Amino acid sequence: MLYSALVCRLKTQHLAFAEIIRNLDEVKLNQQPEPGKWSIKEQVAHVVSYQPVFNGRIHQILKGGSPAFSSYRADEEPDFIQACELPISELLNQLQGQRRQLLELITNLPDSDLLLKGLHPKFGTMTIVEWTEFFLLHEAHHLFAIFRLAKANSK
């Protein structure tokens, strides 16, 4: 069964991206903290490109059979590479649209479907509720990374 805090975060957590980066210029958005480490824009692009992957995983779980998933490596994914080329405004629009689809999918599932499972390569067998928690914690990790980068060297 979905719990209210999970649904609330699924509805609203992604809105923090726009707020955190609201006053940042292109230089700050594209500045890598060190070579090979993602910029703020790349962090947002990752979240945008992962959301459909997560949606697809939920659909696979719904088919039954406790599917096993491999680790997602954004750097190697064409969707991530393409997302990095988009303006930040388009990334935020995509994030919003994708989230509406994901929210509709998750919140309309019957409780019996929420108990269906898929195998995560690191965390083992998880129900759809646990996958959703994992998804939101992963997103929160990127929100925190963006917040740190946005505040780095600011006065």
Secondary structure, DSSP 8 states (H G I E B T S, - for coil): ---HHHHHHHHHTTHHHHHHHTT--HHHHH--SSTTS--HHHHHHHHHHHHHHHHHHHHHHHTSS--B-----GGG-HHHHHHTTS-HHHHHHHHHHHHHHHHHHHHTS-HHHHT-EEEETTTEEEEHHHHHHHHHHHHHHHHHHHHHHHHTT--
